Amino acid sequence: MMMIDNDLRYSPEVMAFAGMFHYGILGIEKTEADVRSGIQRVLDSGYRLTAVDVELIYVPMTIDMIGGRATVHSPISYPLGNLTLKKKLRDLEDMMRIGVRDSAYCLNYRYILDHRWELVEKEVRAAVEVNQGVIAIEYNIQATLLNDYEIIQACQAIENGGANTVKLNTGYGWGTGPEEVALVRRVFGQRLDIHPSGNIRTLAQVDEFLKYNVRIIHSMAVFEITEEYIARLQQQRSQS
Amino acid sequence: MSANIDPYPATWHEMASRIEYADLRIDTQERDLRLLCLEAEKYRIPVVVVNPVNVGLAYQFAQPCGIKVAAAVSYPVGAYIPQSKMVEVEDAITDGAEIIYMVMAVGAYLSGWIDLFTRPEITSLVQVAGGRPTRLITEASVLNKDQQRELCRIAIEAGVDDLVLCTGFIPGKLPPVSDEQIANIVEAAGKDIGITYMGEIDPPERAFELIRMGVTRLCTPSTRGILAAYPDFPWAA
């Protein structure tokens, strides 16, 4: 096994790499102990991740425990986008009040699949107006279930609604492919931030996304991927 | 259908009366909701179960057919504060829901937050539902025996009509509820609360087994397959 020295492990390059990631501790069965254990793993890693993702009920304890080492993220209507608009906005208000500063807002997918683009835009606009820029919100579509036309139209509705960030999959059962990122980047250029999510387990996958100037990635495997990245750096340095 | 399992209950009409026809998918479209209601009418299923955001539209399709609409509140994760869930219950009722399913905060219960979360959310559900039937969704497979029985007691004390054994969401992510777990809950429930199984049911004869074990209701998208196991079901082909 390759020995990695701490100078490399905590080098600016590695810190910046790990800093792209969200680490999720989400799910119906997740307990206080699970969340504490996940947060402790983040703290022990020494990295400053983009965010730690937890269910709304665990936000206060996460904020206390994480102590500013990462932003606390909680999703809205995750993963189905199926809750009523009133409920979603209520959750958004609750999140603003208790200190959430990053969220994935799952859009109503029926509106997207029924091509009701004006309703998609209206939903985004309603969230943007309530949020007033307090929380960094990525608007979540389920790109894997959509054709290219629908992906573009959904992204257009997000942009028309006043937002500029799309998360391309929930990560529940489906994952983002590089072709989806490439499509959105090709059509929208740098106007939209693109956040891939779901089944991202390897450095090779991350490399693919980075080609399209992705800056934020959701992955449960952040620590394993970072280890891969460090190993590659080490190898590159030993060869130079 | 395997030859050694006789349909139970005996007729497809009786089975249909125990089914609540669910479409809780992420990719449900308007046409799916219309079809759900048309099939419910055809198969004599009394209730359709949909996501909260689809209640209003489903109601438009279901009401002329005499079908009731049930809302699956906070589905599938349920990890919200009780007050926030009640906003959704009120929305669902306003939109036409006559039955309220609600996913409990399972993680909160497992964390021991019973007085902080579990009792308040269950009590609030019954109160805000205002006499409409209530079905509390849990994930029994992640509860131990004592917790399963305790949850039954809490739900009965609060006046919940049914305890739902599982969300049925993404089969395989959580272990399926076992026969032993179902038996434990059925025994704890007695006659004081109904027991509903939620999710896909495959093979269809599993539906007969569930009802033989004491499950009182099936909330499932697998309706046609189950009813087609009856030789005289008219739309089996």
Interface residues (C-beta under 8 A of the other chain):
Chain A: L26 G27 I28 E29 K30 T31 E32 A33 D34 E55 L56 I57 Y58 Y78 P79 L80 G81 N82 L83 T84 L85 K86 K87 R90 D91 D94 N108 Y109 R110 L113 D114 Q142 L145 Y172 G173
Chain B: L24 I26 D27 T28 Q29 E30 N51 P52 V53 N54 S74 Y75 P76 V77 G78 A79 Y80 I81 S84 V87 E88 D91 A92 D95 V103 A105 V106 G107 A108 L110 S111 G112 W113 F117 E139 V142 T167 F169 I170 K173 L174
